[in-house]
Every structure is written in structure tokens, then in C-alpha cells.
Amino acid sequence: MKTRIGILGYGNLGRGIECAIRETNDMELVAVFTRRNPQTVSILTEDVPVLPVSEILDWTDKIDVLMLCGGSAKDLPVQTPQYAKYFNVIDSFDTHANVSQHFANVDAAAKEGNKTAIISVGWDPGMFSLIRAYSNAILPNGSDYTFWGKGLSQGHSDAIRRIPGVADARQYTIPVPSALESVRNGEHPVLTTRQKHTREAFVVLEENADPKVIETEIKLMPNYFSDYDTTVHFIDAETLSREHSSMAHAGFVFRSGTTGPEHEHNHIIEFSLKLDSNPEFTTGVMIAFARAAKRLADMGQTGCKTVFDIPPALLCEQSPEELRSHFL
Amino acid sequence: MKTRIGILGYGNLGRGIECAIRETNDMELVAVFTRRNPQTVSILTEDVPVLPVSEILDWTDKIDVLMLCGGSAKDLPVQTPQYAKYFNVIDSFDTHANVSQHFANVDAAAKEGNKTAIISVGWDPGMFSLIRAYSNAILPNGSDYTFWGKGLSQGHSDAIRRIPGVADARQYTIPVPSALESVRNGEHPVLTTRQKHTREAFVVLEENADPKVIETEIKLMPNYFSDYDTTVHFIDAETLSREHSSMAHAGFVFRSGTTGPEHEHNHIIEFSLKLDSNPEFTTGVMIAFARAAKRLADMGQTGCKTVFDIPPALLCEQSPEELRSHFL
């Protein structure tokens, strides 16, 4: 019998989950839940109902894993604990500062409902977290480096859009090539925030807005931009939508560490991703962990987990024998 | 209390294990066992005994994990099943064709002794295997690529040394740069053996040996060289030992896969290693998995495991809370 997947929230992540399920032989989509009017939501899969979220609790016996496809700022802090009581759930919570609290809330709910939850699943947090953990265990004496981009940062784009006079904006995070090279060469550089990434913003102004004022406001914005070298381009709405709608992203994780009696040998572990679609890759990771959530739930291993707690074999459709013969 | 580690076999791997233990806070070396005369073996750690392997069974209560540092060809097929009955063990068995049989032998022995064994631990098999498993689970529709080098291949060097007239030899495996680039660019190339790697051999001849004959014999050797473009250099013994004693190695694993309703988005996962010391990195991986073996044994999870079966958190000295706050 296939693992029955439900989706809550049909945006980029929800659609990505739907596509990822089609690449498996052991999973099926059984329902999509939305806060919008279901009549207005059209999905790719035939014969799967789109339902108002108010009906979701009628499905507790008909869904093995519920994929929570909301945002980390407002949706997931509420939704994941709320639904972990009734379903095995996966989320992609990525607000790093609040992970402890989120974990505790979800763990309590999942244990109350005897369900399995896996939080913060995606590429970062997610695959990058795994690489950091593995490579720190292997090379305890060394340094970690993470670079993101080139790719669109939703949070930084939103921050620019909140400035009065800005009609729309996209912001790209870009790793500094010389910093990447220095890490790759085993130079163990100590890098400031400014030395690691640059930022590039494409902004559509409202009528009568002063580009000089807006540019200064962006560049001086604390936390988001003041620690970076930022380039600001003003363009029209049509150009923004034509040239800046790609969901491509990329990133790099390094561990550079030494071994030997005198720490005389250097080693570099590099993991990188080059993604045409950030949400589709993220949901590929989520669906693999959904397979694990079902298996853990079947074994009675309930409560909240993260990627660190999951044996890799549980992510794979292949049997243990197939894994050993094909991938070992 | 620290995890008590024993080492069987004090060559490059044994010394690497000894160094790796020094980088941890939760492990200690308690004994080294050797088939040589212990008087002739000098180790780095003070106050740790070097003992004949004949005494090893006196240590079953004094060692938590025994690190098997022999070779895959002759030592490990015998040693790992033999000692898995009495100790939790880690090996780096890498004869891919015989993994199933080795797994079955070790599993039976470990279960009989109520011990935990983890086999085929290192970088390939080991970390590369993990990346293949994770990335296939995430991108089921795609292709895998593994490249090794530039680095010394022990097996290929041995094969050359067996040719009559050859006094000594070293053989380097080298990835073809244009093949790497094609994979990295998402071109999904179909690559023959010859298109992926070249081979470079440095050979010391015995007196009166004919270099033309030896060169031809190397280049035509089935399995080892006939499918590759091989360059052969003849040098003297002193140059060989001066210029070709490095244990550096490197390697790359890629998954190039597509997602989306029409498979219109391509994604590239790349994992690479650049190692100054192949054995020291390998033993760094082995010591991390020794930590997991001890923890699994304490939980009563006995029998034979591979890297696919181990939750990453068990490899780490850090607590689950620290992992979530530092690495997630």
C-alpha cells in the first residue's frame, strides 16, 4: 500500500510536493487543503480533492503524512504544533533563532497525539545541516563555511518592499568568488559578513518616489543590508516580472579541517547545490523525509525529530540490500 | 566515562585512528594489537600497551569498540566476522563485489555475540555512499557520477608491481576535467570508463627489463588499464620515493536530476573531498562511526550495520540540543 500524502497550502511548496510524489513509486497524493476558496485552486493531479482546511480533521485516518507548506514567519509556528497532534507531519521551518521553541512545541504536540514530526526539512536547514554535522564529526578540528547564492532571498526582498515608495523588489544574495576560492584552497580565512556575500536589489518605484532616498534607505537598513556591499538597480514592473521571476538558487557548505600528529594535513569537504527551482528541490527533500516519517511512525518512534535523527536508509525507496549493492 | 577504543593493525589506518582519537573529548585509546613483534611497533600515545594479537580476547571487557585496520583483500574478510563475535567493531571493507557476503558473515557473527558492527566505513565506501543515497532519495529522476582523484590507487600500483621486471610503481587515478565540467553544467553526459578518468604510472624497472615491453604490458592489462588512457613514466627508485610518497587523494560525487511537471528544472548536487592524507581522513570517518557503534550497542541494536543505518546525530559528540542550535 502506498504512503498517503496530504498537502496543506498550495503555493510553490505545495506544487513542488505534488510533483515530487509523481517521481516515487511508493507514495500517492490523497488531498490538498487550502485556506483559499477551493474552487479557485487548480492542481495538476486528477481525481484528488482540493478541500477547505476546515475539513482537515476528517482525514486523520486517510492521510499517513501531512506536508505543511506554509511560511516560517507566521504559518508554521502555529500550524506544525496544531497538526502534529493529529497527523505525522513534515515542515520546512527555517527561522533559525526560534528552532528550539518550535522543536519543543512540536515535540509536545506530536507526543500527545502519538505522531511523528520532522521539522526544518529542506536544503538549508536540511541537507546543509546534515553536511555540517557529518563533517564536524569527521574533522573536529576545523572551520565551517556556508555560502548562499546566487539566488533570490525572500526575506530581503520583503524588507525592501516594506519601504514606503517601493512598489516591488527582488533581492539576490551572491557569494564573493574570492572568498569561495580562499576556502576551497584550504586557507582557513576568517571572513566578515561583508567579505562573504554581496547583495543586489532590483526595485520598482512608486510614482514620485526619490531613488536616491530609497537607495540610501536600503543600503543602511540594519541586519538586512548595512553589513553588506549592496548594489541597487531601479527598473520598471514589466522588466522585474520578465527578468527576475526565476526561482533558481545555489549554495555551498565547506568544512576545512586538519588531522595528523602535528595537524599537518589539511582536508576540505565541499557540498554544493545548483538548483533551477528552489521550492522544487526543497520539496524533493521534504518528500524523502516524509517516507522516513511514515516508517518511524510505524515503528512507534513518535515525537519531534530533525534531519540529524533519521537513518538515511529510511529516506530511500530501495531496500537495505539494494542500497548496499547500488550505493555503498 | 570515555569510550575505550582498541586498534587492530598499526599501519597507516592504525596511526590515523590514534590521531583521530586525540581530537575527541569522549574517546580514549586503550590498546593496540599487532601481528608483528610488539617490541618493534612504536606508537604516539604514551602509556598505551602494544600487544600481540594473540592476547586480544583478554580485552573483551576493556574495549568498547575495536577498530579493524587491516586490508580488504585478505585481512578483513576473516578478521571482521572473527572479532564481531567478541567486540563492537568498525571496518573499512571496500571490495564492492563482495559486500553482500561480508555483510552476511559479519551480521551472523555480531548477532551471535550480541555486538554491533559497522562495515565499509570511510570516504568511498562511506561518505560518498551516503551522498549517493541522500541525493537519489531527493532527486529520483537523474544520474549519478563518481570521480576519484587525483590520488594514488593502491590496487593499480600493486597490479603494476606484479609485472616481472618491475621493481616498484605508483599509479595515480585522475578525473578528466572536461567530463567533470560537463556533469557540473547539468549536461547529463553518458560517459565511458575512458572518458571519466585517465591513469598515470611511475615505474622503477629492474635491471635489464625492457621499458617498451613493460609499458605495453601495463597499457593492455585487462580490468586495470585496458579501458583507460594510461601514461607511463620510468624513473629511478630515489625519485619514486622522493616525489611519489604523498597520501593525498580527492574525489567527487554528483547527482544531476530533474523536477517539475515536465522535468523542466535541473538540479546538481556536488560533494567533493580534497584530502592531504587519505588514511587520516578515512580514520576520521571511522572514529565518528565508532561513537555511533558504542551508542547503538548501549541501546541493544546489535548486528551488522552500514553508514545508511546510522542516524547522523549518533556520530556527533554534541548533544541533540547543541546539534539543533549549531548545525541546523
Interface residues (C-beta under 8 A of the other chain):
Chain A: G16 C19 A20 E23 T24 L44 H96 V99 S100 F103 S120 P125 M127 S129 L130 I131 R132 A133 Y134 N136 A137 I138 L139 P140 N141 R184 G186 T259 G260 P261 E264 H265 N266 H267 I268 I269 E270 F271 S272 L273 K274 L275 D276 S277 E280 F281 G284 V285 A288 R291 T306 V307 F308 D309 I310 P311 P312 A313 L315 C316 E317 Q318 P320 E321 L323 R324 S325 H326 F327 L328
Chain B: G16 C19 A20 E23 T24 L44 H96 V99 S100 F103 S120 P125 M127 S129 L130 I131 R132 A133 Y134 N136 A137 I138 L139 P140 N141 R184 G186 T259 G260 P261 E264 H265 N266 H267 I268 I269 E270 F271 S272 L273 K274 L275 D276 S277 E280 F281 G284 V285 A288 R291 T306 V307 F308 D309 I310 P311 P312 A313 L315 C316 E317 Q318 P320 E321 L323 R324 S325 H326 F327 L328
